[in-house]
Amino acid sequence: MKRPAMRPEMRPPMRPEMRPLTDEEGEVRELTADDFKGMRPLREADPGFIAAMADFRRKLGRPKAEAPKVHIGFRLAADVVESVRASGPGYNARVEQALRKAGFGAKEQRQASLKKAAAAKKRRAEKLAAATRTTSKRRA
């Protein structure tokens, strides 16, 4: 009686055993050419990770403005520039507000900007008043 032929192996062949990448202290050993032969590219090993990273990078940074600012350059008198810069940080916004107040720009934006400027001015005044109260309490 004939013996039945051996069944072919059902599992795919296992990759060869690799040496551990770290030692007992957790230090990573230097990789060899054999180590690299056993590795697969990330696109092949985890394609979802590549897509997730691309999506994450798209979301980085500041959100896009609905009406982005436009950079222009024009000449002004030196004393005007000096006094604007001396007014402190945020002078670009104050110049924009002054131009809107003078009638430049879209009407809706002009009104919104003036309201925003009034609110900011009120906050600065409240902040200054609070700081003055704190200073006067310390002196007493």
Rosetta silent file (secondary structure, phi, psi, omega in degrees, C-alpha in Angstrom):
SEQUENCE: MKRPAMRPEMRPPMRPEMRPLTDEEGEVRELTADDFKGMRPLREADPGFIAAMADFRRKLGRPKAEAPKVHIGFRLAADVVESVRASGPGYNARVEQALRKAGFGAKEQRQASLKKAAAAKKRRAEKLAAATRTTSKRRA
SCORE:     score description
SCORE:     0.000 S_00000001
   1 L     0.000  136.683 -177.885    0.000    0.000    0.000 S_00000001
   2 L   -82.563  143.508  174.851    1.215    3.414   -0.960 S_00000001
   3 L   -80.061  143.787  176.897    1.640    6.106    1.572 S_00000001
   4 L   -69.028  146.535  178.894   -0.252    9.334    0.898 S_00000001
   5 L   -65.719  149.806  179.177    1.892   12.204   -0.241 S_00000001
   6 L   -65.458  138.155  176.969    2.719   14.835    2.364 S_00000001
   7 L   -69.400  141.611  177.558    0.366   17.727    2.361 S_00000001
   8 L   -67.746  152.413 -179.741    1.889   21.039    1.305 S_00000001
   9 L   -62.753  130.549 -176.714    2.510   23.522    4.092 S_00000001
  10 L   -85.548  -30.057 -178.873   -0.575   25.703    4.596 S_00000001
  11 L   -84.500  149.168  174.453    1.105   28.577    6.366 S_00000001
  12 L   -68.578  154.697 -178.133    3.280   31.050    4.522 S_00000001
  13 L   -63.600  139.549  179.326    6.948   30.688    5.281 S_00000001
  14 L   -78.670  149.273  176.618    8.052   32.569    8.405 S_00000001
  15 L   -75.807  154.918 -175.915   10.749   35.146    8.090 S_00000001
  16 L   -62.304  151.835 -179.809   14.068   34.211    9.645 S_00000001
  17 L   -63.553  131.929  179.282   14.588   34.878   13.318 S_00000001
  18 L  -103.740  149.497  172.570   16.108   38.315   13.978 S_00000001
  19 L   -68.704  148.871  177.175   18.392   39.283   16.797 S_00000001
  20 L   -60.300  145.477 -179.133   16.728   41.688   19.246 S_00000001
  21 L   -79.876  -18.158 -179.692   17.274   45.347   18.319 S_00000001
  22 E  -122.866  156.401  176.403   17.906   46.365   21.940 S_00000001
  23 L   -93.717 -171.374 -177.236   20.047   44.978   24.705 S_00000001
  24 L   -62.097  -29.811 -178.457   19.088   44.397   28.361 S_00000001
  25 L   -86.588   -3.092  179.361   19.623   48.100   29.173 S_00000001
  26 L    90.676    4.515  178.678   17.366   49.246   26.333 S_00000001
  27 L   -77.436  135.581  179.390   20.188   50.523   24.123 S_00000001
  28 E   -81.603  131.061  179.394   19.587   50.051   20.416 S_00000001
  29 L   -80.542  165.931  177.800   22.326   48.111   18.713 S_00000001
  30 L   -71.565  131.939 -178.348   23.825   49.107   15.382 S_00000001
  31 L   -78.061  145.557  179.844   21.745   47.727   12.515 S_00000001
  32 L  -107.854  173.632  178.252   23.369   45.427    9.984 S_00000001
  33 H   -62.464  -36.002  178.048   22.627   44.790    6.316 S_00000001
  34 H   -64.058  -36.148  177.432   20.809   41.585    7.325 S_00000001
  35 H   -62.334  -43.865 -178.090   18.543   43.630    9.623 S_00000001
  36 H   -68.089  -31.233  178.714   17.600   45.920    6.755 S_00000001
  37 H   -63.343  -33.470 -178.303   16.901   42.957    4.450 S_00000001
  38 L   -82.076   -6.500 -177.824   14.204   41.763    6.840 S_00000001
  39 L   -92.924  153.243  177.302   12.454   45.154    6.993 S_00000001
  40 L  -114.477  153.438  176.779    9.656   46.362    4.731 S_00000001
  41 L   -63.269  151.053 -178.646    8.956   49.934    3.584 S_00000001
  42 H   -61.739  -35.885  178.465    6.392   51.799    5.670 S_00000001
  43 H   -59.095  -33.818 -179.602    4.126   52.229    2.635 S_00000001
  44 H   -82.905  -40.387 -175.121    3.918   48.463    2.399 S_00000001
  45 H   -74.549  -40.429 -177.443    3.759   47.721    6.141 S_00000001
  46 L  -148.336   79.316 -178.510    1.174   50.381    7.133 S_00000001
  47 H   -64.476  -26.167  178.343   -0.316   52.390    4.246 S_00000001
  48 H   -64.495  -32.456  179.593   -2.936   53.910    6.570 S_00000001
  49 H   -65.503  -40.713  179.679   -0.190   55.641    8.537 S_00000001
  50 H   -61.751  -44.805  179.510    1.075   57.435    5.419 S_00000001
  51 H   -64.914  -40.498  179.921   -2.432   58.737    4.660 S_00000001
  52 H   -64.692  -39.982  178.988   -2.935   59.807    8.286 S_00000001
  53 H   -66.540  -39.491  178.644    0.359   61.734    8.307 S_00000001
  54 H   -63.806  -40.815  178.213   -0.522   63.508    5.052 S_00000001
  55 H   -65.746  -40.817  179.625   -3.891   64.499    6.521 S_00000001
  56 H   -63.000  -43.929 -179.103   -2.214   65.681    9.749 S_00000001
  57 H   -64.148  -33.763  178.631    0.296   67.847    7.858 S_00000001
  58 H   -64.132  -30.845 -176.060   -2.536   69.485    5.921 S_00000001
  59 H   -87.613   -8.246 -178.561   -4.103   70.562    9.209 S_00000001
  60 L   -70.012  155.424  174.656   -0.922   72.046   10.678 S_00000001
  61 L    89.307 -176.210 -177.622   -0.450   75.754   10.950 S_00000001
  62 L   -75.343  141.741  177.781   -2.782   78.647   11.129 S_00000001
  63 L   -65.072  149.411 -179.161   -6.202   78.296    9.491 S_00000001
  64 L   -68.472  135.589  179.571   -6.599   80.088    6.177 S_00000001
  65 L   -76.772  147.418  177.601   -8.238   83.512    6.500 S_00000001
  66 L   -65.669  -42.173  178.355  -11.448   84.198    4.623 S_00000001
  67 L  -125.887   86.137 -175.657  -10.068   87.529    3.425 S_00000001
  68 L   -64.547  150.028  178.741   -6.277   87.278    3.669 S_00000001
  69 L   -70.728  151.982 -179.762   -4.235   90.436    4.123 S_00000001
  70 L  -115.471  131.812  179.340   -2.308   91.756    1.127 S_00000001
  71 L   -85.146  127.665  174.697    1.245   93.034    1.446 S_00000001
  72 L  -131.588  163.495  176.551    1.893   96.379   -0.231 S_00000001
  73 L  -133.006  130.147  174.674    4.715   98.834   -0.029 S_00000001
  74 L  -148.564  161.976 -175.267    4.494  102.602   -0.264 S_00000001
  75 L   -92.518  136.889  175.134    6.506  105.546    0.938 S_00000001
  76 L  -128.617  161.083  177.208    5.522  107.687    3.916 S_00000001
  77 L   -62.973  144.703 -175.751    7.239  110.599    5.600 S_00000001
  78 H   -59.509  -39.721 -178.181    9.860  109.493    8.121 S_00000001
  79 H   -67.335  -33.277  178.212    8.189  111.308   11.026 S_00000001
  80 H   -67.062  -47.242 -179.995    4.856  109.554   10.288 S_00000001
  81 H   -61.439  -43.935 -178.880    6.503  106.123   10.184 S_00000001
  82 H   -61.303  -44.939 -178.684    8.453  106.851   13.360 S_00000001
  83 H   -68.908  -35.308  178.153    5.354  107.932   15.297 S_00000001
  84 H   -65.556  -46.605 -179.700    3.351  104.905   14.068 S_00000001
  85 H   -66.452  -33.502 -179.856    6.082  102.484   15.104 S_00000001
  86 H   -69.012  -18.323 -179.601    6.531  104.274   18.412 S_00000001
  87 L   -70.542   -6.968  172.822    2.867  103.608   19.205 S_00000001
  88 L   105.077 -177.589 -179.450    3.906  100.050   20.048 S_00000001
  89 L   -60.876  148.273  179.527    3.161   96.524   18.866 S_00000001
  90 L    86.322   18.005 -176.803    0.129   96.073   16.660 S_00000001
  91 H   -68.895  -25.802  177.377    0.630   99.294   14.749 S_00000001
  92 H   -60.605  -43.199  179.715   -0.311   97.613   11.458 S_00000001
  93 H   -66.104  -37.835  179.504   -3.816   96.993   12.784 S_00000001
  94 H   -67.665  -36.741  176.707   -4.065  100.569   14.047 S_00000001
  95 H   -65.084  -41.876  178.155   -3.038  101.946   10.653 S_00000001
  96 H   -61.276  -42.946  178.847   -5.669   99.739    9.016 S_00000001
  97 H   -63.082  -41.253  179.598   -8.307  101.012   11.452 S_00000001
  98 H   -63.391  -39.421  178.043   -7.318  104.620   10.778 S_00000001
  99 H   -66.269  -40.271  178.436   -7.662  104.040    7.029 S_00000001
 100 H   -65.712  -40.493  179.483  -11.074  102.444    7.500 S_00000001
 101 H   -63.231  -32.036  179.363  -12.145  105.326    9.722 S_00000001
 102 L   -77.860   -4.401  174.812  -11.036  107.693    6.938 S_00000001
 103 L   107.065    8.773  178.897  -13.420  105.933    4.563 S_00000001
 104 L   -92.607  150.798  177.786  -11.244  103.347    2.810 S_00000001
 105 L    94.364  174.066  179.856  -12.285   99.700    2.405 S_00000001
 106 L   -68.806  144.407 -175.022  -15.650   97.954    2.178 S_00000001
 107 H   -60.475  -44.568 -178.970  -18.421   99.569    4.233 S_00000001
 108 H   -62.339  -43.588 -179.848  -19.332   96.365    6.138 S_00000001
 109 H   -68.130  -35.634  178.664  -15.732   95.703    7.021 S_00000001
 110 H   -60.003  -47.129 -178.684  -15.233   99.330    8.012 S_00000001
 111 H   -66.166  -42.861  178.922  -18.100   99.110   10.486 S_00000001
 112 H   -63.122  -40.492 -179.499  -16.960   95.740   11.841 S_00000001
 113 H   -66.129  -39.300  179.412  -13.417   97.028   12.214 S_00000001
 114 H   -66.168  -39.220  177.317  -14.591  100.136   14.061 S_00000001
 115 H   -64.574  -42.119  179.718  -16.637   97.999   16.474 S_00000001
 116 H   -63.863  -41.156  179.683  -13.647   95.723   16.996 S_00000001
 117 H   -65.247  -40.745  179.137  -11.396   98.719   17.603 S_00000001
 118 H   -63.760  -41.136  179.220  -13.845  100.193   20.140 S_00000001
 119 H   -65.260  -40.839  179.281  -13.991   96.861   21.995 S_00000001
 120 H   -65.468  -40.479  179.376  -10.188   96.609   22.022 S_00000001
 121 H   -63.348  -41.232  179.295   -9.890  100.181   23.289 S_00000001
 122 H   -64.284  -42.724  178.812  -12.380   99.407   26.070 S_00000001
 123 H   -62.648  -42.069  178.819  -10.429   96.257   27.048 S_00000001
 124 H   -62.084  -41.395  179.760   -7.162   98.231   27.154 S_00000001
 125 H   -64.758  -41.875  178.428   -8.783  100.878   29.363 S_00000001
 126 H   -64.993  -40.062  179.030  -10.165   98.220   31.716 S_00000001
 127 H   -63.982  -42.437  178.650   -6.788   96.497   31.857 S_00000001
 128 H   -64.705  -41.867  179.484   -5.061   99.797   32.633 S_00000001
 129 H   -64.110  -41.309  178.802   -7.627  100.598   35.333 S_00000001
 130 H   -64.480  -41.723  178.805   -7.140   97.170   36.912 S_00000001
 131 H   -65.002  -38.101  179.235   -3.362   97.596   36.862 S_00000001
 132 H   -65.981  -42.180  178.108   -3.707  101.060   38.435 S_00000001
 133 H   -62.233  -42.656 -179.428   -5.951   99.665   41.210 S_00000001
 134 H   -63.588  -41.122 -179.081   -3.442   96.867   41.895 S_00000001
 135 H   -66.612  -41.958 -178.551   -0.554   99.343   42.047 S_00000001
 136 H   -68.968  -32.344  177.139   -2.422  101.667   44.399 S_00000001
 137 H   -67.300  -37.883 -179.501   -3.303   98.747   46.725 S_00000001
 138 H   -65.778  -36.959 -178.951    0.361   97.742   46.930 S_00000001
 139 H   -69.100  -30.510 -175.959    1.380  101.257   47.912 S_00000001
 140 L   -76.800    0.000    0.000   -1.157  101.391   50.723 S_00000001
